[in-house]
Amino acid sequence: MPTFKIAVIPGDGIGKEVIPEGLRVLEAAGRKFGLSFELTHFDWSCERYAKTGRLMPEDGLDQLMKFDNILLGAVGYPGVADHVSLWGLLIPIRRGFDQYVNLRPVRLFRGVQTPLANRTPEDIDFVVIRENTEGEYSSIGGRMFGGTEHEMAVQETVFTRRGVDRVMRYAFDLAQKRKKHVTSATKSNGIIHTMPFWDERFAAVKQDYEDVRTDQFHIDILTAHFVRNPDWFDVVVGSNLFGDILSDLGPAIAGGIGIAPSANLNPERKFPSMFEPVHGSAPDIAGRNIANPIGTIWSVALMLDHVGWPQAGRAVEDAIEKVCESGPKTPDLGGKASTQEMGKAIADAV
Ligand SMILES: NC(=O)c1ccc[n+]([C@@H]2O[C@H](COP(=O)([O-])OP(=O)(O)OC[C@H]3O[C@@H](n4cnc5c(N)ncnc54)[C@H](O)[C@@H]3O)[C@@H](O)[C@H]2O)c1
């Protein structure tokens, strides 16, 4: 029986509530498809930071290196600055393991309401591919003259040909397996060095994919098209910042942030990849057992796909849709079910 070693990091807040449901569905898929999972739990979180001054131990990445993949809930909690939780755990894992593709599917499941009028599941089914290791989220920059009236802050954006090309190639390869259409998110009218470079690389890379249709939009109008014309999109590729914003807007038109999954991929499989819901630790609802577990469960489906069992991933997605159509739903989807009731229903449907 194929066995996969999974590092499990529930993190903070609702991360600790949704991860058990993700694991419940993972085990159900394992039983159905003859797969087994060796799970190791880590308490890396803001709670740990409060006690030890570190979200993860110094040799955290060495510890994770022994695993096939990582399943993460969410980190961040009031009292610990958000940049501490992001740069103390998530970004070191994404960068240390060269997880340069952040894949975020957006799909309207049957049974889930979209805030957009007259849209059906056929209209909303695309994937945002976000560059995940460089771009606007760089650590180059600094501050000077703190506390004076000359105070200043500089933050550099870093686009490399290697970094831009490889994420674009991933987007084109994915489009070839889907509807053969890639949209590039740009802003080369206002950002006059990095974004024209992004456009040039897009034009160069697309030469190798003659069967794929392309277009590009400035990020401002692109956000409007997500709302007005979601049926235009198949694969949308964007820089770290643009991809981040688009991949919250996408779920907003497809039923909400509680549903959205993500995969931080090292496509070459040299390092473990990490799977996590898009949402954060939601301190406003933490501890009430009403968090929607679908974002985590769908992330588990992406993980099954990545380990080479797409049929298992598909079965999990089908189970999510079945429960959305006629099963118990958490309050964010208009129901009254608890996190566990929804998780159990999806596991049963698998
Ligand atoms: N990947 C991550 O670990 C990650 C991502 C985003 C935010 N955060 C952190 O999480 C904390 C809270 O951030 P935020 O409030 O901006 O974003 P959030 O995603 O935690 O919450 C935004 C809103 O969506 C709701 N929501 C989120 N997930 C839900 C779910 N599964 N079911 C139902 N409702 C859900 C919340 O109740 C809240 O009203 C911060 O510390 C932030 O840094 C972490």
The ligand as an ORCA input file, in Angstrom:
! r2SCAN-3c Opt
* xyz 0 1
  N      -2.226     31.403      5.588
  C      -2.417     31.895      6.796
  O      -2.017     31.297      7.775
  C      -3.146     33.195      6.948
  C      -3.876     33.740      5.870
  C      -4.602     34.926      6.100
  C      -4.583     35.516      7.347
  N      -3.856     34.949      8.359
  C      -3.869     35.492      9.727
  O      -5.147     35.184     10.318
  C      -5.522     36.217     11.217
  C      -6.886     36.756     10.847
  O      -6.819     37.385      9.574
  P      -8.054     37.938      8.754
  O      -9.178     38.202      9.704
  O      -7.565     39.010      7.879
  O      -8.474     36.752      7.766
  P      -9.318     35.429      8.049
  O      -9.310     34.644      6.774
  O      -8.833     34.728      9.242
  O     -10.814     35.930      8.329
  C     -11.503     36.826      7.475
  C     -13.018     36.673      7.687
  O     -13.458     35.444      7.076
  C     -14.063     34.591      8.033
  N     -13.576     33.223      7.786
  C     -12.297     32.872      7.513
  N     -12.219     31.555      7.381
  C     -13.454     31.056      7.572
  C     -13.990     29.735      7.561
  N     -13.234     28.651      7.328
  N     -15.314     29.585      7.816
  C     -16.091     30.659      8.038
  N     -15.643     31.920      8.045
  C     -14.325     32.122      7.836
  C     -13.588     35.099      9.394
  O     -14.518     34.763     10.394
  C     -13.420     36.577      9.153
  O     -14.653     37.243      9.343
  C      -4.415     37.275     11.129
  O      -3.526     37.058     12.199
  C      -3.740     36.989      9.801
  O      -2.397     37.352      9.751
  C      -3.160     33.796      8.176
*
